[in-house]
Amino acid sequence: MAHWLKYADYYQNDMRCVKYFDNVNERNEILGMCNDELIAISADMREHNIERKDKVYSAWKEVLEMSGS
């Protein structure tokens, strides 16, 4: 399991907006942020997901075009 977790999407470098925590106390700190901070994080994630989707679609388009040649 540990081998495959390092390949999970949420551990990739292009997931810069994801908030990670190592224990319950850190999780509680994140959840204790004020609403404005959480809304800003959500907006950043939304924007990044649009960019990430474009990047992934472009990469798959290239793969499919190469395989169709």
Biopython code that builds the backbone (N, CA, C, O; Angstrom):
import numpy as np
from Bio.PDB.StructureBuilder import StructureBuilder

atoms = [
    (1, "MET", "N", (0.823, -1.192, 0.000)),
    (1, "MET", "CA", (0.000, 0.000, 0.000)),
    (1, "MET", "C", (0.873, 1.264, 0.000)),
    (1, "MET", "O", (0.606, 2.206, -0.746)),
    (2, "ALA", "N", (1.895, 1.276, 0.825)),
    (2, "ALA", "CA", (2.765, 2.459, 0.903)),
    (2, "ALA", "C", (3.417, 2.743, -0.447)),
    (2, "ALA", "O", (3.612, 3.901, -0.814)),
    (3, "HIS", "N", (3.750, 1.692, -1.180)),
    (3, "HIS", "CA", (4.355, 1.863, -2.504)),
    (3, "HIS", "C", (3.426, 2.634, -3.429)),
    (3, "HIS", "O", (3.874, 3.537, -4.136)),
    (4, "TRP", "N", (2.139, 2.296, -3.438)),
    (4, "TRP", "CA", (1.193, 2.913, -4.367)),
    (4, "TRP", "C", (0.736, 4.291, -3.922)),
    (4, "TRP", "O", (0.385, 5.120, -4.762)),
    (5, "LEU", "N", (0.734, 4.556, -2.625)),
    (5, "LEU", "CA", (0.295, 5.866, -2.144)),
    (5, "LEU", "C", (1.126, 7.011, -2.705)),
    (5, "LEU", "O", (0.601, 8.100, -2.939)),
    (6, "LYS", "N", (2.419, 6.778, -2.923)),
    (6, "LYS", "CA", (3.254, 7.858, -3.450)),
    (6, "LYS", "C", (2.855, 8.255, -4.868)),
    (6, "LYS", "O", (3.260, 9.312, -5.350)),
    (7, "TYR", "N", (2.071, 7.426, -5.534)),
    (7, "TYR", "CA", (1.604, 7.745, -6.884)),
    (7, "TYR", "C", (0.199, 8.343, -6.907)),
    (7, "TYR", "O", (-0.310, 8.681, -7.976)),
    (8, "ALA", "N", (-0.424, 8.475, -5.754)),
    (8, "ALA", "CA", (-1.782, 9.015, -5.676)),
    (8, "ALA", "C", (-1.794, 10.485, -6.094)),
    (8, "ALA", "O", (-0.844, 11.220, -5.825)),
    (9, "ASP", "N", (-2.869, 10.905, -6.750)),
    (9, "ASP", "CA", (-2.986, 12.284, -7.246)),
    (9, "ASP", "C", (-2.722, 13.321, -6.172)),
    (9, "ASP", "O", (-2.041, 14.315, -6.425)),
    (10, "TYR", "N", (-3.243, 13.108, -4.994)),
    (10, "TYR", "CA", (-3.146, 14.128, -3.957)),
    (10, "TYR", "C", (-1.753, 14.255, -3.364)),
    (10, "TYR", "O", (-1.516, 15.139, -2.540)),
    (11, "TYR", "N", (-0.817, 13.385, -3.766)),
    (11, "TYR", "CA", (0.571, 13.527, -3.335)),
    (11, "TYR", "C", (1.474, 14.053, -4.444)),
    (11, "TYR", "O", (2.689, 14.136, -4.263)),
    (12, "GLN", "N", (0.905, 14.405, -5.575)),
    (12, "GLN", "CA", (1.695, 14.913, -6.694)),
    (12, "GLN", "C", (1.982, 16.405, -6.496)),
    (12, "GLN", "O", (1.254, 17.100, -5.788)),
    (13, "ASN", "N", (3.035, 16.873, -7.122)),
    (13, "ASN", "CA", (3.445, 18.271, -6.982)),
    (13, "ASN", "C", (2.425, 19.252, -7.541)),
    (13, "ASN", "O", (2.378, 20.408, -7.120)),
    (14, "ASP", "N", (1.613, 18.800, -8.482)),
    (14, "ASP", "CA", (0.667, 19.738, -9.079)),
    (14, "ASP", "C", (-0.623, 19.877, -8.274)),
    (14, "ASP", "O", (-1.616, 20.397, -8.783)),
    (15, "MET", "N", (-0.618, 19.429, -7.056)),
    (15, "MET", "CA", (-1.771, 19.583, -6.160)),
    (15, "MET", "C", (-1.413, 20.584, -5.059)),
    (15, "MET", "O", (-1.569, 20.303, -3.870)),
    (16, "ARG", "N", (-0.933, 21.748, -5.476)),
    (16, "ARG", "CA", (-0.354, 22.719, -4.542)),
    (16, "ARG", "C", (-1.341, 23.305, -3.543)),
    (16, "ARG", "O", (-0.914, 23.818, -2.509)),
    (17, "CYS", "N", (-2.622, 23.250, -3.804)),
    (17, "CYS", "CA", (-3.601, 23.890, -2.925)),
    (17, "CYS", "C", (-4.147, 22.952, -1.846)),
    (17, "CYS", "O", (-4.845, 23.392, -0.933)),
    (18, "VAL", "N", (-3.836, 21.686, -1.951)),
    (18, "VAL", "CA", (-4.340, 20.718, -0.975)),
    (18, "VAL", "C", (-3.662, 20.969, 0.366)),
    (18, "VAL", "O", (-2.447, 21.161, 0.429)),
    (19, "LYS", "N", (-4.436, 20.968, 1.416)),
    (19, "LYS", "CA", (-3.896, 21.151, 2.765)),
    (19, "LYS", "C", (-3.701, 19.771, 3.399)),
    (19, "LYS", "O", (-4.656, 19.011, 3.558)),
    (20, "TYR", "N", (-2.471, 19.462, 3.754)),
    (20, "TYR", "CA", (-2.147, 18.185, 4.356)),
    (20, "TYR", "C", (-2.027, 18.347, 5.868)),
    (20, "TYR", "O", (-1.722, 19.431, 6.366)),
    (21, "PHE", "N", (-2.267, 17.272, 6.579)),
    (21, "PHE", "CA", (-2.051, 17.272, 8.023)),
    (21, "PHE", "C", (-1.533, 15.901, 8.426)),
    (21, "PHE", "O", (-1.843, 14.889, 7.798)),
    (22, "ASP", "N", (-0.739, 15.892, 9.488)),
    (22, "ASP", "CA", (-0.117, 14.656, 9.949)),
    (22, "ASP", "C", (-0.799, 14.059, 11.173)),
    (22, "ASP", "O", (-0.564, 12.904, 11.529)),
    (23, "ASN", "N", (-1.637, 14.854, 11.802)),
    (23, "ASN", "CA", (-2.298, 14.338, 12.994)),
    (23, "ASN", "C", (-3.591, 15.118, 13.233)),
    (23, "ASN", "O", (-3.887, 16.086, 12.531)),
    (24, "VAL", "N", (-4.337, 14.691, 14.212)),
    (24, "VAL", "CA", (-5.635, 15.297, 14.502)),
    (24, "VAL", "C", (-5.487, 16.754, 14.918)),
    (24, "VAL", "O", (-6.327, 17.581, 14.563)),
    (25, "ASN", "N", (-4.447, 17.080, 15.653)),
    (25, "ASN", "CA", (-4.254, 18.471, 16.085)),
    (25, "ASN", "C", (-4.042, 19.395, 14.894)),
    (25, "ASN", "O", (-4.606, 20.488, 14.848)),
    (26, "GLU", "N", (-3.229, 18.962, 13.928)),
    (26, "GLU", "CA", (-3.027, 19.783, 12.735)),
    (26, "GLU", "C", (-4.326, 19.910, 11.943)),
    (26, "GLU", "O", (-4.637, 20.983, 11.426)),
    (27, "ARG", "N", (-5.074, 18.834, 11.849)),
    (27, "ARG", "CA", (-6.367, 18.894, 11.162)),
    (27, "ARG", "C", (-7.284, 19.898, 11.817)),
    (27, "ARG", "O", (-7.945, 20.686, 11.140)),
    (28, "ASN", "N", (-7.324, 19.870, 13.135)),
    (28, "ASN", "CA", (-8.185, 20.798, 13.871)),
    (28, "ASN", "C", (-7.757, 22.248, 13.672)),
    (28, "ASN", "O", (-8.601, 23.143, 13.618)),
    (29, "GLU", "N", (-6.450, 22.484, 13.562)),
    (29, "GLU", "CA", (-5.959, 23.844, 13.285)),
    (29, "GLU", "C", (-6.465, 24.330, 11.926)),
    (29, "GLU", "O", (-6.916, 25.467, 11.789)),
    (30, "ILE", "N", (-6.384, 23.456, 10.932)),
    (30, "ILE", "CA", (-6.859, 23.825, 9.599)),
    (30, "ILE", "C", (-8.362, 24.096, 9.633)),
    (30, "ILE", "O", (-8.837, 25.088, 9.080)),
    (31, "LEU", "N", (-9.093, 23.214, 10.281)),
    (31, "LEU", "CA", (-10.541, 23.393, 10.352)),
    (31, "LEU", "C", (-10.933, 24.599, 11.199)),
    (31, "LEU", "O", (-12.041, 25.120, 11.070)),
    (32, "GLY", "N", (-10.028, 25.038, 12.060)),
    (32, "GLY", "CA", (-10.291, 26.192, 12.906)),
    (32, "GLY", "C", (-9.979, 27.523, 12.236)),
    (32, "GLY", "O", (-10.193, 28.581, 12.827)),
    (33, "MET", "N", (-9.477, 27.479, 11.012)),
    (33, "MET", "CA", (-9.193, 28.727, 10.300)),
    (33, "MET", "C", (-10.493, 29.511, 10.132)),
    (33, "MET", "O", (-11.582, 28.938, 10.126)),
    (34, "CYS", "N", (-10.361, 30.796, 10.000)),
    (34, "CYS", "CA", (-11.562, 31.599, 9.815)),
    (34, "CYS", "C", (-12.171, 31.296, 8.443)),
    (34, "CYS", "O", (-11.485, 30.826, 7.535)),
    (35, "ASN", "N", (-13.438, 31.568, 8.315)),
    (35, "ASN", "CA", (-14.187, 31.264, 7.107)),
    (35, "ASN", "C", (-13.577, 31.926, 5.875)),
    (35, "ASN", "O", (-13.550, 31.314, 4.807)),
    (36, "ASP", "N", (-13.091, 33.151, 5.996)),
    (36, "ASP", "CA", (-12.487, 33.851, 4.862)),
    (36, "ASP", "C", (-11.258, 33.113, 4.327)),
    (36, "ASP", "O", (-11.052, 33.031, 3.116)),
    (37, "GLU", "N", (-10.442, 32.577, 5.243)),
    (37, "GLU", "CA", (-9.255, 31.822, 4.824)),
    (37, "GLU", "C", (-9.659, 30.548, 4.085)),
    (37, "GLU", "O", (-9.056, 30.201, 3.069)),
    (38, "LEU", "N", (-10.675, 29.854, 4.590)),
    (38, "LEU", "CA", (-11.135, 28.633, 3.942)),
    (38, "LEU", "C", (-11.741, 28.921, 2.574)),
    (38, "LEU", "O", (-11.556, 28.145, 1.636)),
    (39, "ILE", "N", (-12.456, 30.024, 2.455)),
    (39, "ILE", "CA", (-13.026, 30.414, 1.159)),
    (39, "ILE", "C", (-11.909, 30.736, 0.174)),
    (39, "ILE", "O", (-12.007, 30.387, -1.002)),
    (40, "ALA", "N", (-10.858, 31.390, 0.632)),
    (40, "ALA", "CA", (-9.722, 31.709, -0.236)),
    (40, "ALA", "C", (-9.013, 30.432, -0.700)),
    (40, "ALA", "O", (-8.631, 30.322, -1.865)),
    (41, "ILE", "N", (-8.839, 29.479, 0.202)),
    (41, "ILE", "CA", (-8.230, 28.196, -0.165)),
    (41, "ILE", "C", (-9.091, 27.500, -1.212)),
    (41, "ILE", "O", (-8.571, 26.967, -2.192)),
    (42, "SER", "N", (-10.388, 27.504, -1.010)),
    (42, "SER", "CA", (-11.307, 26.879, -1.953)),
    (42, "SER", "C", (-11.230, 27.540, -3.329)),
    (42, "SER", "O", (-11.236, 26.849, -4.348)),
    (43, "ALA", "N", (-11.158, 28.855, -3.364)),
    (43, "ALA", "CA", (-11.047, 29.580, -4.634)),
    (43, "ALA", "C", (-9.735, 29.231, -5.339)),
    (43, "ALA", "O", (-9.713, 29.033, -6.553)),
    (44, "ASP", "N", (-8.637, 29.157, -4.571)),
    (44, "ASP", "CA", (-7.348, 28.774, -5.149)),
    (44, "ASP", "C", (-7.412, 27.362, -5.728)),
    (44, "ASP", "O", (-6.892, 27.104, -6.814)),
    (45, "MET", "N", (-8.046, 26.459, -5.002)),
    (45, "MET", "CA", (-8.182, 25.082, -5.470)),
    (45, "MET", "C", (-9.009, 25.022, -6.749)),
    (45, "MET", "O", (-8.665, 24.295, -7.681)),
    (46, "ARG", "N", (-10.092, 25.780, -6.793)),
    (46, "ARG", "CA", (-10.952, 25.801, -7.975)),
    (46, "ARG", "C", (-10.168, 26.282, -9.205)),
    (46, "ARG", "O", (-10.253, 25.684, -10.278)),
    (47, "GLU", "N", (-9.413, 27.357, -9.035)),
    (47, "GLU", "CA", (-8.613, 27.894, -10.134)),
    (47, "GLU", "C", (-7.546, 26.897, -10.575)),
    (47, "GLU", "O", (-7.341, 26.673, -11.768)),
    (48, "HIS", "N", (-6.876, 26.311, -9.601)),
    (48, "HIS", "CA", (-5.827, 25.337, -9.919)),
    (48, "HIS", "C", (-6.409, 24.108, -10.623)),
    (48, "HIS", "O", (-5.783, 23.568, -11.534)),
    (49, "ASN", "N", (-7.586, 23.668, -10.214)),
    (49, "ASN", "CA", (-8.206, 22.505, -10.848)),
    (49, "ASN", "C", (-8.523, 22.761, -12.314)),
    (49, "ASN", "O", (-8.448, 21.841, -13.129)),
    (50, "ILE", "N", (-8.871, 23.981, -12.660)),
    (50, "ILE", "CA", (-9.111, 24.320, -14.067)),
    (50, "ILE", "C", (-7.810, 24.187, -14.853)),
    (50, "ILE", "O", (-7.786, 23.602, -15.936)),
    (51, "GLU", "N", (-6.732, 24.732, -14.301)),
    (51, "GLU", "CA", (-5.422, 24.632, -14.953)),
    (51, "GLU", "C", (-4.980, 23.173, -15.065)),
    (51, "GLU", "O", (-4.469, 22.749, -16.102)),
    (52, "ARG", "N", (-5.178, 22.419, -13.997)),
    (52, "ARG", "CA", (-4.769, 21.011, -13.961)),
    (52, "ARG", "C", (-5.563, 20.196, -14.979)),
    (52, "ARG", "O", (-5.003, 19.346, -15.670)),
    (53, "LYS", "N", (-6.862, 20.454, -15.072)),
    (53, "LYS", "CA", (-7.699, 19.744, -16.036)),
    (53, "LYS", "C", (-7.194, 20.000, -17.449)),
    (53, "LYS", "O", (-7.069, 19.063, -18.238)),
    (54, "ASP", "N", (-6.900, 21.257, -17.780)),
    (54, "ASP", "CA", (-6.383, 21.587, -19.104)),
    (54, "ASP", "C", (-5.078, 20.847, -19.385)),
    (54, "ASP", "O", (-4.871, 20.341, -20.487)),
    (55, "LYS", "N", (-4.210, 20.788, -18.395)),
    (55, "LYS", "CA", (-2.920, 20.105, -18.543)),
    (55, "LYS", "C", (-3.118, 18.606, -18.786)),
    (55, "LYS", "O", (-2.486, 18.026, -19.669)),
    (56, "VAL", "N", (-3.985, 17.994, -18.011)),
    (56, "VAL", "CA", (-4.237, 16.548, -18.133)),
    (56, "VAL", "C", (-4.900, 16.237, -19.473)),
    (56, "VAL", "O", (-4.504, 15.285, -20.146)),
    (57, "TYR", "N", (-5.901, 17.022, -19.870)),
    (57, "TYR", "CA", (-6.576, 16.802, -21.152)),
    (57, "TYR", "C", (-5.595, 16.945, -22.309)),
    (57, "TYR", "O", (-5.634, 16.162, -23.257)),
    (58, "SER", "N", (-4.731, 17.926, -22.237)),
    (58, "SER", "CA", (-3.741, 18.146, -23.279)),
    (58, "SER", "C", (-2.780, 16.959, -23.377)),
    (58, "SER", "O", (-2.452, 16.512, -24.476)),
    (59, "ALA", "N", (-2.335, 16.457, -22.238)),
    (59, "ALA", "CA", (-1.425, 15.315, -22.222)),
    (59, "ALA", "C", (-2.094, 14.078, -22.815)),
    (59, "ALA", "O", (-1.480, 13.359, -23.604)),
    (60, "TRP", "N", (-3.342, 13.828, -22.442)),
    (60, "TRP", "CA", (-4.054, 12.664, -22.989)),
    (60, "TRP", "C", (-4.324, 12.832, -24.474)),
    (60, "TRP", "O", (-4.255, 11.859, -25.225)),
    (61, "LYS", "N", (-4.626, 14.035, -24.908)),
    (61, "LYS", "CA", (-4.855, 14.289, -26.333)),
    (61, "LYS", "C", (-3.603, 13.932, -27.119)),
    (61, "LYS", "O", (-3.679, 13.304, -28.175)),
    (62, "GLU", "N", (-2.448, 14.339, -26.596)),
    (62, "GLU", "CA", (-1.180, 14.033, -27.250)),
    (62, "GLU", "C", (-0.948, 12.531, -27.320)),
    (62, "GLU", "O", (-0.524, 12.017, -28.355)),
    (63, "VAL", "N", (-1.221, 11.824, -26.233)),
    (63, "VAL", "CA", (-1.045, 10.363, -26.210)),
    (63, "VAL", "C", (-1.961, 9.705, -27.236)),
    (63, "VAL", "O", (-1.528, 8.831, -27.986)),
    (64, "LEU", "N", (-3.217, 10.119, -27.269)),
    (64, "LEU", "CA", (-4.172, 9.515, -28.185)),
    (64, "LEU", "C", (-3.848, 9.826, -29.640)),
    (64, "LEU", "O", (-4.048, 8.984, -30.515)),
    (65, "GLU", "N", (-3.349, 11.031, -29.901)),
    (65, "GLU", "CA", (-2.958, 11.376, -31.264)),
    (65, "GLU", "C", (-1.761, 10.550, -31.717)),
    (65, "GLU", "O", (-1.689, 10.143, -32.877)),
    (66, "MET", "N", (-0.820, 10.300, -30.806)),
    (66, "MET", "CA", (0.353, 9.491, -31.150)),
    (66, "MET", "C", (-0.037, 8.043, -31.414)),
    (66, "MET", "O", (0.517, 7.398, -32.304)),
    (67, "SER", "N", (-0.987, 7.535, -30.643)),
    (67, "SER", "CA", (-1.390, 6.137, -30.815)),
    (67, "SER", "C", (-2.238, 5.939, -32.058)),
    (67, "SER", "O", (-2.350, 4.820, -32.558)),
    (68, "GLY", "N", (-2.849, 7.032, -32.574)),
    (68, "GLY", "CA", (-3.669, 6.944, -33.766)),
    (68, "GLY", "C", (-2.875, 7.069, -35.049)),
    (68, "GLY", "O", (-3.418, 6.866, -36.135)),
    (69, "SER", "N", (-1.592, 7.401, -34.943)),
    (69, "SER", "CA", (-0.757, 7.610, -36.138)),
    (69, "SER", "C", (-0.345, 6.311, -36.759)),
    (69, "SER", "O", (0.359, 6.306, -37.769)),
]
sb = StructureBuilder()
sb.init_structure("model")
sb.init_model(0)
sb.init_chain("A")
sb.init_seg("    ")
for serial, (resi, resn, name, xyz) in enumerate(atoms, 1):
    if name == "N":
        sb.init_residue(resn, " ", resi, " ")
    sb.init_atom(name, np.array(xyz, "f"), 0.0, 1.0, " ", f" {name:<3s}", serial, name[0])
structure = sb.get_structure()
